[in-house]
Amino acid sequence: MSPTVVRHSKQIVEEHKRLRESLSRIQSMVVKPPEASRRSGWLKDLAAELTDLEPRLKAHFEAEEKSGFFDDITESWPGTSDICRRMMGEHESLLKAVSDVCGTAAGPATLDETSFRSLLERAGLLIRDVSRHVERENDLMFRTLEGGPAAQD
């Protein structure tokens, strides 16, 4: 069993919980967008949520990479090297997506209908992609804690 995964599992679970809470707040905004006359304040609120998410997500990814989280999973469970490499590769694209959606939300106080719908779609994809990433990390972590390949279905 990986010492890094064991040592950091509680912290990672707590970080994932906070990330899911943030994503849930963003999702609740995106699934119930306001009418056009109320979008200015909504855009500011969405930008604030995304501005809060971005540095926390970045710190989370950096901590995983610097602690050797994925390296230790791969060492404990060699069959995970491809997925661990892909997941580390997702870090940059997920951070870019947060930044892009935040930039749109923090931009002009009003967006035309097409731009607004595009923002909603991109925010929805961001929520989906970060949520899936977090769930895959949890799955890898818990399977590694349970003994790796023997824990597979």
N, C-alpha and C positions, 0 to 999 in steps of 0.2 A: 504494500500500500504506500502511496506517495506521501512523504512527509509534508511537502508543500501543499498538496491538496487537502490533507487533514488539517494542517495548521491554519489554512485560510478559508476553509469551508464555511465556518460560521459567518465570517466577514462577507464572503461572497454571497451567501444566502441573504444576509441583511441588505447588501447593496442591490441585489436583484429585487428584493421586496420594495425598496425605495424607488427603483427604476420603474417597476410595474405600477406603483402608485402614481408616479408622474405621467406615465403613458395613459393610465386610466383617466386622469384629469384632462389630458389633451384629447383623448378619444371622446369623452363626454362633450367637449366643445365641438368637435368635428362632426359628430353624428347629429347634432342639433344646431346647425349654423343659424345665425340670426337673419332676419330680413335685411334688405339692402340698407335701410335707414339706420340700422344699429350696428353695422359692420365695423365702423371705425374703432369703437371701444373693444369690440370682440377681437379685432386684429391685434390691438395692443396687448390684450390679455393672453392671446395665443403666443405672441412674440415673447412675452414675459415667461410663460411656461417653458417654451423652447430654449430661451436664454438660460433658464435655470437648469434644464436637462443637459445642455451641451457640455459644460465643464464637468458635471458629475459623470457623464458617460465617458468622457475623455479620461478622467482620472481612473475610472473603473477599468477601462481597457489598458491603460498604462500600467496599473498595478498588476493586472493579470500577466502582462508581458514581462515586466521587470521581475516579478516573483518567480517566474518559471512555471506558472500554472499549467500552461499547455505542454511545455516540455516534460513536466513530470507526469502528466496524463499519458503522453506518448511513451515515456520510458516504462511506465507501469503497464501499459496496454498498447503495444506497438501497432496494432491494427487501426489505431485512431490517428495515425500521423497525417493522412490526407485531410480528414475532417478538421483536425486541429489547425493545420496550415490554412485551410479555407476560412475557418472562423477568425483566425488572426488577420487574414486578408480582408475580411468584412469590416474590421474596425474602422479603417480609413473611409470606406464608402459610406458606412452608417454615420460617421461624424460629418462627412460632407453633406449627406442628405439632411441632417439636423440643421446644419448651417444654411443650406439653401432654402429650406422651408421657413426657417426663422427670418432669413433675409427678406423673403417675400412678405411675410406677416408684418415685419417691422418697417417695410417700405412705405409707399404712399398710403395715406389714410383711407383712400377708397381704391377699390379694384373694379375693373369692368367685370361683367358676369363670367366671361370666359376665363379670365385670370383667377377669379375667385373659385370657380369650379376646379380649376387646375390645382390651386392651393389645397383645396379639400382632398382631392385625389392623392396628391403627393404626401400630405399629412397622414392620410389613411395608410398609404404604402409604408411610410416611415414607422408608424405604430406597429404594423404587421411585421415588418422586417426586424425591428429591435426586439419585439416580443418573441419572435421565433429564435432569434440569436440567444436571448436569455434562456429560453427553454432548452435549447440544445446544450448550452453551457451547463445548466443544471443536470441534464441527463448524463452528460459526460462525467461531471463531478460525482454524482451519486453512484453511477455504475462503477467508477474507479474506486470509490470508497467501499463499495460492496465486493470488490475483487476483480473488476475488469471484465474480460471476455466471458468469464463464468456467469456473470450477471446478465448476459444477453438472453433474450427470449429464445 
